[in-house]
Amino acid sequence: LNYQFSTINYQLSTVNYQLSTINYMKTAFITGASSGIGEACARKFAENGYRLILNARNEQKLQAVADGLKKEFGTEVLTLLFDVREREVARKAIETLPNEWKAIDVLVNNAGLALGLEKEYVGDFADWDTMIDTNIKALLSITRFVVPMMVERGKGHIINIGSVAGDVAYPNGAVYCATKAAVKTLSDGLRMDLVDTPLRVTTIKPGLVETNFSVVRFHGDKERADNVYKGINPLTGKDIADCVWFAASAPEHVQVAEILVLATHQASGSLTYRK
């Protein structure tokens, strides 16, 4: 009789374990998710069964992305509306996440931008501040608020969106290039700081990607932005999301440290062939 009870208890524990495995759904937190690379990453993770924490500044666009993913994939989505530069707002939003949302498996630090294309000695101070605050300081803040929870769980993957511009500077883009060089260095340093944990750190470094990136850089000048991609078949947000997913879906013992991805007719941040 005792043997039969122990067998039944074992079978019940096995069933409970299987149910908990079935019920567990991984969570990805993506910043700058209302358009471009961020939106494409949200779609990629939704396609693969993740639930999503999506952040952006534009409420209408962010909600449209969330609604679209819910409708198409049945994805569970939590939206966090804030500017990543507002550190205390970001802190409060993350610290007050419902307990069931705090187990973040993948953090995609995607929010970032370029502003202006002038020589360094005549650059705009406001543009510089916005790039530094968004591309460097905000990435640090979000990392600081999320990664300790990953360390505590012994599980997590941080994916930072850098740029080919972070490898070598190009004319008239020194400050933007410097911020993306910082993303690479911060990613490398974080990987070193986490080497005694199961956490992984990846930097994705895209080249020319046709999103609203250049429209933002040129302060809404669509014609000037379109000229950036003339004569070349540029990357898309989906191309970068595929790279993000490749790194995130690798076996747990595999850490993809960096991916540099360029359009076929692009050799560096400053050298392209245009037909």
Salt bridges, closest charged atoms under 4 A:
GLU72 OE1 - ARG43 NH2 2.70
ASP83 OD2 - ARG57 NH1 3.84
ASP83 OD2 - ARG85 NH2 2.74
GLU88 OE1 - ARG91 NE 3.08
GLU95 OE2 - ARG91 NH1 3.94
ASP105 OD1 - ARG153 NH2 3.50
ASP127 OD2 - HIS219 NE2 3.21
ASP133 OD1 - LYS137 NZ 3.29
ASP167 OD1 - LYS205 NZ 2.92
ASP188 OD2 - LYS184 NZ 3.10
ASP188 OD1 - ARG191 NH1 2.95
ASP226 OD1 - LYS222 NZ 2.97
ASP242 OD1 - LYS44 NZ 3.13
ASP242 OD2 - LYS238 NZ 3.19
GLU252 OE2 - LYS155 NZ 3.34
GLU258 OE2 - LYS184 NZ 2.47
GLU258 OE1 - LYS205 NZ 2.92
